[in-house]
Amino acid sequence: MIDVIAMDMHAPFIYSAADYLDEVTGKICIDRFHVAQMLARVVDQVRRAESKRLAAKGDSSPRGTR
C-alpha cells in the first residue's frame, strides 16, 4: 500500500503515477523546491507588472525592489 508519493510537478510524471499506480490518486506530494520556484515566478511577474503600471503614472517608488 502506498501512503504518499513525492514527485516533480511535471505533468507527465503525475499522469504516469496515476496510470500505473491506481491507489496514488489524491496522495501526490509535490516537492517544496518546485512549489517555491513557482511562487517566486508569480511574485516576480506581479512585481514587474506593478512596476510598469506605476512607472506609466510617473511613480518610481518600486525601483530597486527586486
C-alpha positions in Angstrom: 0.0 0.0 0.0 1.3 3.4 -0.9 0.6 6.3 1.5 2.1 9.2 -0.4 4.3 9.6 -3.5 6.6 12.7 -3.7 7.5 14.0 -7.2 8.3 16.8 -9.5 5.4 19.0 -10.8 6.0 17.9 -14.4 2.6 16.7 -15.7 3.9 13.5 -17.3 5.2 12.3 -14.0 1.8 12.9 -12.3 -0.1 11.2 -15.2 2.3 8.2 -15.2 1.9 7.8 -11.5 -1.9 7.9 -11.8 -1.9 5.5 -14.7 0.4 2.8 -13.2 -0.5 3.2 -9.5 -4.3 3.3 -9.1 -4.2 4.0 -5.3 -1.9 7.0 -5.7 -4.7 9.4 -6.8 -5.0 12.1 -4.2 -1.8 11.1 -2.5 0.8 13.0 -4.5 3.1 15.4 -2.7 4.9 18.0 -4.8 8.4 18.8 -3.6 8.8 22.1 -1.9 11.6 23.3 -4.2 9.2 23.4 -7.2 6.4 25.0 -5.2 8.8 27.8 -4.0 10.1 28.2 -7.6 6.6 28.6 -9.0 5.7 31.1 -6.2 8.8 33.2 -6.9 8.0 33.3 -10.6 4.4 34.5 -10.0 5.5 37.1 -7.4 8.2 38.4 -9.9 5.5 38.7 -12.6 3.2 40.7 -10.4 6.1 42.9 -9.2 7.1 43.6 -12.8 3.5 44.4 -13.9 3.0 46.7 -10.9 6.4 48.4 -11.6 5.4 49.1 -15.2 1.9 50.3 -14.2 3.3 52.7 -11.6 6.1 53.9 -14.0 3.5 54.8 -16.6 1.9 57.1 -13.9 5.3 58.6 -13.2 5.8 56.8 -9.8 9.3 55.3 -9.5 8.9 54.1 -5.9 9.1 50.4 -6.8 12.6 50.8 -8.3 15.1 48.5 -6.7 12.6 46.3 -5.0 13.8 43.1 -6.6 
